[in-house]
């Protein structure tokens, strides 16, 4: 199905045989406005400014696409599925996106901005409790971003090898996070036998794969899981010891006897 186009605006009063120059000019201006509307309607929403209602409609389509991608996968998803979840029409879809690939690029751009924000979210990480908490907060932000955009990340991973534009976006987003983490590892002091860049890339890959495995197993990435990831990375790369007492206390509560006294 091709992109829908907005009908041209009324051409206004047509010039009559009296040679009314003003009427002709009005007709030309109206026709020009109609042509502009038609051109804009066929452009991807990502390349034009949207008003408030337009942004809301685009948001509905983006959110619906993530639901459909999660259910069916990107390749099996159809525009028809997306508009049904969004409760809108095919015509509305094509006012905002040229096709399914164009919508994915918009989602990838959005996910990339969220991931890029992680670059500035991680401050210095020391070996103490404050350093552990800094890393733990960053891990949670990473986890929230991953879980929100998991359907997009899966589609993104599938397409990066065949789509140079998406590949460049993936490289920039993941590379930025790894560079920030590498800088924090390097700033924590010398680590014989450890390359900060390689270590940072390994951490990013580990966290990503951990989320995939948990999702596949139907297990949540909960507070205990994030505490574990944080402690592993903090001890291995930042010289940290056991997690702070309040974490150990919470962990003991989670794993201790239940109300019946049975472990």
Residue pairs with C-beta under 8 A, 6 or more apart in sequence:
1 79
1 90
1 94
2 94
3 41
3 42
3 94
3 98
4 41
4 90
4 91
4 94
4 95
5 38
5 41
5 42
6 37
6 38
6 40
6 41
6 95
7 34
7 38
8 31
8 34
8 35
8 37
8 38
9 30
9 31
9 33
9 34
9 37
10 30
10 34
11 27
11 30
11 31
11 34
12 23
12 26
12 27
12 29
12 30
13 23
13 26
13 27
14 23
14 27
15 21
15 23
15 24
15 27
16 23
40 48
41 95
42 98
44 96
44 97
44 98
44 102
44 105
44 106
45 54
45 58
45 95
45 96
45 97
45 106
46 102
46 105
46 106
46 109
50 58
54 96
57 88
57 92
57 96
58 96
58 106
60 86
60 87
60 88
61 82
61 83
61 86
61 88
61 92
61 93
61 96
61 97
61 103
62 103
62 106
62 107
62 110
63 86
64 82
64 83
64 85
64 86
65 77
65 82
65 100
65 103
65 104
65 107
66 107
66 149
66 151
66 152
67 85
67 151
68 77
68 81
68 82
68 85
69 77
69 151
69 152
69 154
69 155
70 150
70 151
72 81
73 154
73 155
74 100
74 104
74 151
74 154
74 155
74 158
74 159
75 158
77 100
78 100
79 90
79 93
79 99
79 100
80 90
82 93
82 100
82 103
83 89
83 90
83 92
83 93
86 93
96 103
97 103
97 106
104 152
104 155
104 156
104 159
104 166
105 165
105 166
107 149
107 152
108 152
108 156
108 166
108 169
108 170
109 169
110 149
111 145
111 149
111 152
111 153
111 156
111 173
112 169
112 172
112 173
114 145
114 148
114 149
115 145
115 173
115 174
115 176
115 177
116 172
116 173
116 176
116 177
118 138
118 141
118 142
118 145
118 176
118 177
118 180
119 176
119 177
119 179
119 180
120 180
121 137
121 138
121 141
122 134
122 135
122 138
122 180
122 181
122 184
123 134
123 184
124 131
124 134
124 184
124 187
124 188
125 131
125 134
125 135
125 184
125 187
125 188
125 234
125 238
126 188
126 238
127 188
127 234
127 238
127 239
127 240
127 241
128 240
129 243
129 244
131 188
131 234
131 238
131 240
132 230
132 231
132 234
132 240
132 243
132 244
132 247
133 244
135 230
135 233
135 234
135 238
136 226
136 227
136 230
139 207
139 226
139 229
139 230
139 233
140 226
142 177
142 207
143 207
143 211
143 221
143 226
146 153
146 207
146 208
146 211
147 211
147 221
150 211
150 215
153 208
156 166
156 169
156 170
157 170
159 166
160 166
160 167
160 170
161 167
174 204
177 204
178 197
178 200
178 201
178 204
179 197
179 200
180 200
181 200
181 203
181 204
182 196
182 197
182 199
182 200
182 201
183 196
184 238
185 191
185 194
185 196
185 199
185 200
185 237
185 238
186 196
188 237
188 238
188 239
189 239
191 199
191 237
194 237
199 237
203 233
203 237
206 229
207 229
210 221
210 225
210 229
211 221
214 220
214 221
214 225
223 250
224 251
224 254
227 243
227 247
227 250
227 251
230 243
231 240
231 242
231 243
231 247
234 240
234 243
235 241
242 248
243 251
256 263
257 263
